[in-house]
């Protein structure tokens, strides 16, 4: 015979994933505002006195030409702040994750740390050529937007299928009485 008809009130997986992608995209715009706002605050106001201090560590060469310690701190702190904001809002609103918060937080931290090092390395490669082409300030914003796009493309699938999953509730896990 044929398979039983599924509950028609449940959205199909494809539609649910598409809806989550749209919500993820819209909330990522909010995260972008947080990221660009804090980056601008740090890079153009708070840390401007550090632009003349070279910072070099491992793959990161933030020479004066690449924005110095000011750029390193601005890229770093704005990224950490925006990703912390992003974790909580995406977990609750987009994915409605009900898996272990500690596990999700640790997995998210590992993913973000890998993306973080990548995003700190990219400006050391692109800043000088872009600054020569469009100026230092526009170069910073182009790099920042490139980095955020890469982050977005990595984070949606990782969050959806690895980090912020929904646990399937077993019938025995459901409360006997539903609250009024």
C-alpha positions in Angstrom: 0.0 0.0 0.0 1.0 3.6 0.2 2.8 5.4 3.0 0.7 7.2 5.6 0.0 10.9 4.9 2.2 13.1 7.0 0.7 15.8 9.2 -0.2 18.6 6.8 0.3 21.3 9.4 4.0 20.6 9.6 6.1 22.6 7.2 8.1 20.7 4.7 11.8 20.5 5.5 12.7 22.5 2.4 10.3 25.3 3.3 11.5 25.4 6.9 15.2 25.6 5.7 14.3 28.4 3.3 12.4 30.3 6.0 15.4 29.8 8.4 17.8 31.1 5.6 15.7 34.2 5.1 15.5 34.9 8.9 19.2 34.1 9.2 19.9 36.6 6.4 17.8 39.3 8.0 19.3 38.8 11.5 22.7 38.8 9.9 22.0 42.3 8.6 21.4 43.3 12.2 24.6 41.6 13.2 26.4 43.5 10.4 25.2 46.8 11.8 26.5 45.8 15.2 29.8 44.7 13.6 30.3 47.8 11.4 29.1 50.1 14.1 31.6 48.8 16.7 34.3 48.6 14.1 33.8 52.2 13.1 33.7 53.3 16.8 37.0 51.5 17.5 38.8 52.2 14.2 37.9 55.8 13.7 37.5 57.1 17.3 38.8 54.9 20.2 42.0 53.3 18.8 43.1 56.0 16.3 46.2 56.7 18.4 47.4 53.1 17.8 47.5 53.4 13.9 51.2 54.2 14.1 52.1 51.1 16.1 53.1 48.0 14.1 51.5 44.8 15.3 52.9 41.5 14.0 52.1 38.0 15.3 52.1 34.7 13.5 50.3 35.3 10.1 49.1 38.7 11.1 51.1 41.6 9.8 49.4 44.8 10.9 52.1 47.2 9.9 51.4 50.9 9.9 50.5 50.6 6.2 47.9 47.9 7.1 46.3 50.0 9.9 48.6 49.0 12.8 47.5 47.9 16.2 44.3 50.1 15.7 43.1 47.9 12.8 44.0 44.6 14.6 42.0 45.6 17.7 39.1 47.1 15.7 38.7 44.0 13.5 39.1 41.7 16.5 36.8 43.3 19.1 34.1 44.2 16.6 34.1 40.6 15.4 33.9 39.1 18.9 31.1 41.5 19.9 29.0 40.8 16.8 29.5 37.1 16.9 28.4 36.9 20.6 25.3 38.9 19.7 24.8 36.6 16.6 25.0 33.4 18.6 22.2 34.2 21.0 19.8 35.8 18.4 20.3 33.1 15.8 20.0 30.3 18.3 16.7 31.6 19.7 15.0 33.3 16.8 16.2 31.5 13.6 16.8 27.9 14.7 14.8 27.6 17.9 17.6 25.3 19.1 16.8 23.1 22.0 20.0 21.1 22.2 22.6 21.6 24.9 23.5 25.3 25.2 27.0 24.5 26.4 27.6 22.2 23.5 26.3 24.7 21.1 28.3 27.5 22.6 31.5 25.5 22.4 30.9 24.3 18.9 30.0 27.9 17.8 33.2 29.2 19.5 35.4 26.7 17.6 33.7 27.6 14.3 34.0 31.4 15.1 37.6 31.0 16.2 38.5 29.5 12.8 36.6 32.2 10.9 38.1 34.8 13.2 41.7 33.8 12.4 40.9 33.8 8.7 39.3 37.2 9.0 42.2 38.7 10.8 44.6 37.3 8.2 42.7 38.7 5.1 43.3 42.4 5.9 47.0 41.8 6.1 46.9 40.6 2.5 44.3 43.0 1.0 44.6 46.3 2.9 47.5 47.8 1.1 46.4 47.0 -2.5 42.8 48.2 -1.8 44.0 51.3 0.0 46.1 52.2 -3.1 43.0 51.6 -5.3 40.2 53.2 -3.3 41.7 54.8 -0.2 42.3 53.4 3.3 38.8 53.9 4.7 37.0 52.4 1.7 39.5 49.6 1.7 38.7 48.8 5.3 35.0 48.6 4.6 35.5 46.5 1.5 37.6 44.0 3.5 35.1 44.1 6.4 32.2 43.3 4.0 34.2 40.6 2.2 34.9 39.0 5.6 31.3 39.2 6.7 30.2 37.5 3.5 32.6 34.6 4.0 31.4 34.3 7.6 27.8 34.2 6.5 28.4 31.5 3.9 30.2 29.3 6.5 27.9 30.0 9.4 24.4 29.2 8.0 25.1 25.6 7.1 27.2 25.0 10.2 24.6 26.5 12.5 21.7 24.7 10.8 23.1 21.2 10.6 25.8 21.0 13.2 25.6 23.5 16.0 22.1 24.7 16.6 20.1 21.5 15.9 16.7 20.8 17.4 16.5 17.7 19.5 13.7 15.4 18.6 11.4 15.1 21.6 10.4 11.6 22.5 6.8 11.0 23.4 8.1 10.0 26.9 9.8 13.4 27.2 6.6 15.3 26.8 4.8 16.5 29.9 1.7 14.6 30.9 -0.3 17.8 31.3 0.0 20.8 29.0 0.1 24.1 30.8 -2.9 26.4 30.3 
